[in-house]
Amino acid sequence: MAKAVEVNKVTAFSEDKKGNTVFRAAGTLDGRKFVALTIQYNGEPIFKVQEGGSHLGLEGSTFDRGDRIAVARACKAERVKLFGSGAKVRVEPDLVAGETVELSAEVPEAPAPEVEEAELSDEQLVLLNRIAELDAAEAAA
């Protein structure tokens, strides 16, 4: 059986210890008045029905599980309509959707390691000298 939930008012009520907005919703469920406040769950505000100034467990509550789900769903829909999703933005977008950019970077050339000529074999010394000759010839051309 569908629950008749009417949310009369949703307000930004206060902030919790971590600076998250606490929302307060008031309305009726099948003719019974309710008040619900949000808590943070996985980074998103969720509504909890309040009775006697606090959230009661199922055992001591006049609202059953289905009532609570119906109230939370209706309150969330109204909160999203009035205040947006409420989820914290993880990254501030710098680009408009669909905009593209070209990225480039300059990497400085690493200095050549200093090698003592005594550490080089005769063959390596010959190759180094040949490279130096080729470099000089190319520079002159």
C-alpha angles and dihedrals in degrees: 000000000000118000119232103228121176118183109202100179141007119188138172094251105180143310128272125227092277095051096257116144115253112212124206122205128187129188146108135286114199088335095312117116119236140181121202131188129193129243126186115258119175090342095307130097115248127186123243120190111240123215123180091357097307144059111272127202120248092263096062099033133102088211117078125211093269091050091052093048092049092048093047092048094049093044092050092050091052093045092051090048092052104032109017128245097318092215113132116253107246097195128022105231114230095183133064114241109276095017116129131201135193116234126203137167138190118225115198115232113255114241115253113255115256109245125188112232089226089066092057125087121235090255091053091049090052090051092048091051091049091050090050090051092050091048091051092048092050092048091051094050 
